[in-house]
């Protein structure tokens, strides 16, 4: 049996379609129901569905009044604010193309990205770096948008560009990913086959709004269903999130494993409304999932995806992932695990995850590069598929390590240490203690240096000899992106032969 699953047909987009119109299709009937709560320490800023719809239409009208035409790109330099989703949806509503970016980028970094996407207009909030670019720079203004003439919904080819998002750049330069309006349709099966979300839910997502995970799971999915989105205000710490969950009466919480780890160090109030949590962005360790369950009485459900295609396999409340796996392929997807010959490998054999290029959720392409060619888009993730279709994620293919001639998954080594007392997080890579000699080194976060004998004993108990690290080193913090993803290639630079 081969490692391929075809669960099509995919949803078909109408010939005239708009992503924002699809997301806000229920807004007119939901009226005063809260659509978005921006959570401050002791208060909330609220937009109802009626407010969100009117502001989206007004923002779209205001953008068109600035002289923009369908297909023009709008660079977004905003933090976690009410204006962010309004501008994002307002641009798409009017047929324009928003380009969300991280508010943490420096002037030099955003200048390089702006040159790649060539925006016609830049919207920036005070205190956020702007690019050296000829496009006009204006400030977002909800009051102005509320009084602006509403834009009509711009309908057109579902294949046309809807928004551009940047990859995190963990393995090199960030890439500009162009997504079509049709991409929203690929999210339909995530609602039940990962998120377990209904119109009655209140979902709190802890990520920055420019992240595709936050945009999709934290905003677009709840609004498509008519649920309420909860977003922490800028400056919210992981230690603050348990209290925000309790006060906001969140029923679902979504974040990345790095945030869950930090949260679990803080006290947790009772969370009687919380039904479950969602995890994506990096591999969720079984130990972290278990600790979350003990603290909250709820389960965590993981999804695997990427900026180029969003999530495509997951566990869910209705079908939890088998222990040690990332879950099953979501209905509506065509997924395979390929060998170097582009053929699906036998089940139980490792290969590279690939998604059909006919998937509606797959990007149009990277800006400045040809669109995906052939039958499959290779994700760069290594994995293997069990007989029942459950998939075990082995990490990024280019992260696989070579230990004594054997290929080793970093995730497998790291999972052996995740429940070790005193260890908050860890990551393994190859280092070179002397020219021509490479060994596995485990870098970890902890409040103090851990007993190396204890670390070696854990490795010997859980791992074959060639998988055992030969060097252990404490770091104040593992290198991560702004969204919490590990930057594995930066670990080797921290290696010190004489440091514990």
N, C-alpha and C positions, 0 to 999 in steps of 0.2 A: 504494500500500500504506500502511495506516494504522499509527500507532505504538501498537499494542495487542497484548498477548500473553496468551492464556488457556491455562494449562497445568494446569487443574484435571482431575480432582476433588480437592478438599481431603480430608485425613484426617477421618474421622467419629469423634467422641468417643462413648464408651458413655453411656447415659442416666444412669448413676451413676458418677462419676469424681472423682479427686483428683489434683492436680498432683504433690504430694509422693509419693504412692503410685506414680505412673507413673515418677518419677525414680529411686526406690529399689527398683523391681521386681526388679532383679538382686542387690541388696545381700545378701540372705540366702544366696545361693549363692556369693558371692564371698568371704565370711568374712574371713580375715585379710589379704586383699590391701589395700594402702594405697589409701584413697579420697582423703585430703587430707594434704598436707605443708605446714605453715607454716614458711617458710624464714627462719631467723635467720642472722647472719653466719657462725657456725661450728657450727650445730646445726639440728635440725628438730623440730617438734612434729607427731606423726602420729596420724591417726585411720584405722583400718581400716574397711572397708565394714560389718563387724559392729558396730563401735563407733558408726559414723554412724547406722545403723539404730536401734540401741538408744537412743542419746542423743536422736534425733529423736522416738521414741515416748515416752521419758521426759519430754522437754521439753514435748511436747504434753499429757501427763497433768498435769504441774505447772501449766501455764497454765490448764487447765480447773479445777484445784483452787483457783486464785485467784478463781474465781467468774465466769470468762469464758464466754460463750455463742457458738455458731457465728455467724460474721459480724462479731463484735467485732474492732476494729482494735488492733494492738499496735505502738506506735512504737518503732523500733530506733535507739538511740544508741550504736553499737558501731563500733570500728575493725576493721582486718584481724586477726581473732582466730579461734580455733577455735569460739568461741561464736556467731559471726555466722551461719554457714550452718546450725548446729544450731537456733538460734532461728527462722531463716527457714523452714526445712523443718518444724520442730516445730509452729509455728503453723498452717501450711497443712495438715499432717497432721490436726490436731485440728479443722479447719474454721474456724479463725480467719484473720485477714487481717494479715500483717506489713507494716509500712511502713518499708523501709530508708531511711536518710537519711545524708548525708555527715557524718562526724565533725568536719569543719572548720567547720561552720556555727556562728555565734555564738548566744548565748542569744536575742537579738532575732529573728534569722532563723528559728530553729527554733520559737520561740513563734508566729510568724505561720503557719508550715506546720502546726503541731499544731492550731491553731484551725480550719484547713481540713479536716483528716482526722478530728478528734474521736476520739482513741484512748481506749480503756477502760483501757489499761495502758501504761506506759513502761518499757523495759528499757535501762539505761545503765551503761556502764563508767566507772570513775573518770577524771576529767580531761576528760570530754567534756561540753560544755554541754548543759543540759536546759532544756525550755521552762517558762515560767510557765503551768501548766495544772493543772486539778484532778485529773487521773488519777494514781493511785499510781505512784511511781517505785521500781523494784526493780533489783537487780544480777543479771546473768546468773551462773549457777553450774553448771558442768559436773558437779561432784560431786553436787550435789543432783539434777540431772536424771538422772544415772546410777542413782540409788537410788529415783527416783519411779516410781509405778505407770504402766505404759505406757498411752497413749491408744489406743483403737481407731481405725482409719482412718475418717475422716469422708467418706462418699461422698454425692454429691448432684449437682445439676444442673451440667453442665460450663460453663454460662454464668454461674454465680454468681461473685462476687468472690473472687479468690485472693490478690492482693497489690496494693499501691499503690506506685507509684514516682514520683518527681518529675523533671520535665524539668530540663535544666541551666540554663534561664533566660538563655541567651545573647542573646535578643532581647527580653527583658522579664521579667516576674514568673514564677517557676517554676510550672508547672501540675501538679496531682496527677492522675496517670494511673491509672485503675482497670483492672486486667487480670483476665481470667477464667481458670479452671482449664484451659480448652481451649487457652490460648495455648501451652502446652508442645508440643502436637501440631504446630504450625506450624514447629517447629524441626527436625523429623525430616529434612527434605531438606537442611538446612544441613550436616549431618554429612558428607555426601559431596560436596555441590555448593558448599561453601565451605571448611569446616574440614579436610576430608580426614582425619577422625579415626576411629580404631578403638579397640577394647577394649585394644589393646596400648600405646596412647599414654600419654605423661606430658606434660600441657600446663601450661605456666607462663603465667599471665596477670598482667600488671604493674599492673592497675588496682585502684582501691579497690573493696571488695566491694559497696558500695551501688550501684554503676553497673550498669545493665542489661546492658551488654556483658560485664562481669566475671561477673555472676550467671549469665548464659546460657552464654556460650562458655567461661568459666573454671571453672564449677561444675556447673550443671545438665546441660549436654550431655555432659561426660565421665562423670558418674555415671549418666546414662541408658544410656550405652554400656558402662559398667563400666571406664572408663579412670581414670587417676589425675590429680587436680588438684593443682597446685603454686601456692602463693600466697606472695609476699614479705611478711614481717612489716612492721608499721608502721615508718616511718622509713627504709625502703630507698630509696636514691637510684638514679637511672637509671644512673649510672656503676658501681653495684654489680651490675647485672643480668647482664652477660656472665659474671661469675664464678659467679653463682647458676645460670645456665643450664648451665654446665659441671659444677658440683658435683652438681646435682640430676638430671643426665642427661635433661634435658627433650628431648622429640622434636618438640614444637610450641611456639612462642612467640607470644603474642597481646598486642597493645597498640595505642596510638594513634600516628599519625605523629610527634607532638611528642616522645613518649618514644623512638621510634626515632632521631630526630635527636640527642637528648641522648646516647643510648647509643653512637652511632657516633663520638663524640668520645673515648671511652674505649678502652683496649686490649682486644682480644678474644682469649681463649684458644681453642685448638682446640675445636670443637663437633661431634665425630663423630656424636653421636646425633641432632642437630637435623635434621629433615626439611624444615621450612618455617616461615614466620611468617604471622600473620594480622593484618590492619590494618583498623580501623574507627574511627569517631568524627569524622574529618575527611578531606578529600581527600588521597590518597596521591600525591605527585608522582613522575613517572617517574625523576627524578634520585635521589630517596631510595631507591626500589626498587632502582635499579642499584647504589647504594653499599652497601646491605645485602647484595646478592648478592656483591659483591666481598669484603666482610668475612667473610661466613659460608659462602659457597658454596651458599646456599639462596635460594629465591624468597620473595617476599611476595605474599599473595593478599588483595585488598581486598574488603570488603563495604560496601554502602550500606544504611543503615537509620535507625531513630529509636526513641526510647523508646515511641512509640505503637504500633509494629508490628514492632519488632526489624528484622533484616536481610531483604531480599527480592530483592536482586540482588547478584551477586558473581562473582569469578573463583575458580578452585579448582585444586588440583594436577592433576586430571584434565582440566580445561578452563580454562587460564589466560586472563585477560582480554586481549583484543587491545590492543596498545599505545595508550595515551591514553584508554582507556575504563575504566569501573568494572566491566565484565563483563556477564553475561547474567542474565535473570530466573530465579530458582530454580524448579525444578519444583514444582507445587502452588500457584503464585501466579497471580493475574490482575492484570496491571499495564498501565497506559496512560500516555501522555503527552498531556495535554489542553490545548486552547486555552481562551480565555476563554469560549467558547460551550459548554464541557463536552463537546465532541466530540474524539476522538483526532485529533491533527494528522498530516499526512503524514510518513512516515519521512524523516529528514534535516532536519526543521524543529523548532525549539526550542519547548518548552512546559513544562508543570508535571507532574511525576511524580505518579501517583495509584495507589492500591491499592484493590481491591474491598472494599466494606464487608462482604462475606461471608467475607473471609479470617479463619481461626480465630486468627491471630496479632494481629489488630487489637484495640486496646483496647475495653473496654466504653464508655469515654467519659472525659472530664475531670470530676472531682468538682466539683459545682456548676454543670455545664453539661449541655445535652441530649446524648444519644448521637449518634454520626455518622449523618447522614441521607443518603438518596439512594443511588445505585449506587457512588459513588466517594468515597474519603477522599483529599483533596488533601494532599500531604506538605509543600508549600512549597519543594521542590527543583526547580530548573530543569535540564532535560536534553534531549537529542535521541537518537533511536534510529536506528541504521544499518539497512541492508536485511537484514543477517543477525541482527538483534535485539540486537546489542551496544549498550549505553547509555553515552553520555558525559555525565558529571555536570558541570554548569556552575556549581554553587554554589546557595546559598539564593536563592530567587526575590526575596526582599526585599533581598538583598545585591547584585543586579545594579546596575551603575553606569551613569550616563548621561554619555557623553563626546562632546561636540559633536553631540548628537542621536542618537548610536548607543548601543545597549544593549551593555554590555561585561561579560563574566564575570570576576570577580576571580580565579578559579582559572586562567583562561587567561593573565592578565597575570603572576600569581605564578609560574607554571610556567616562564616565560622566564628567571627568575633563580635557580631552585633549585640549579643546579650551579655557580653563580658562586663562584670561590675566595674563602674568607673569610666568606661569607654563610651563617649558620646557619639562618635562617628569615626569611620575609618575608610581608607582607600589604599589600594595596592597598585604598584607600577614596577617597571624594571629600572634598575639603576646600574651604574658601572663603577664599582669600587676601584678597579684598576683597568688599564687599557686592555680591551679584548675580553674582559670578564664581566658578565651580567648576572645579577641576582634579583630576586623578588624582594621588595621593600614595602612594609606596611606603615603608612603614616596615619596617625590617629589624633583625635581631639579628646582631651581629658583635663581635669582640673590639676592633675599632677602627673609626673612620670610614673607609668605602671611598671610593676615588677616584670622584668623581661623573662624570668623563668616561668611565670604564669602565662605569659603570651606564647612562649614556645610550647608549653604543655597543651594549651588549647589547640594550637596548630597541629601538634602530633596526634591529638585525639580525633580531630575532625577532618584532616586533609592528608591525602597521599604525600609522600615525601617530596616529590617534585613540585607540589603546589604550596609547600610551606615557605613563608617568608624567611629570609636570612637576616633581615635588618628591620628593626622597629624604631620608630622615631615619633615623638610627640610634637605636634604643631598647635599653636594657639587657635588656628582655624584652617580648615582645608580650603584650598583655593576654589572659589565658586563664582558663577555669574550673578548678575542682579536678580535673576529668577531662581537662584538656589541650585543650579546645575553644577556638578563637579567639573572642574577644568583639570582633567587627569594629566594632560601634557605639561602642566605647570608643576607637578609634584617633584619631578626629577631635579629641578633647580633648587629645591629645598633640602636635598639630600646632603647630610653631613656624616662622614664615617665615624666621627668621634662624638656624635650627639645621640643621647637616648631618646 
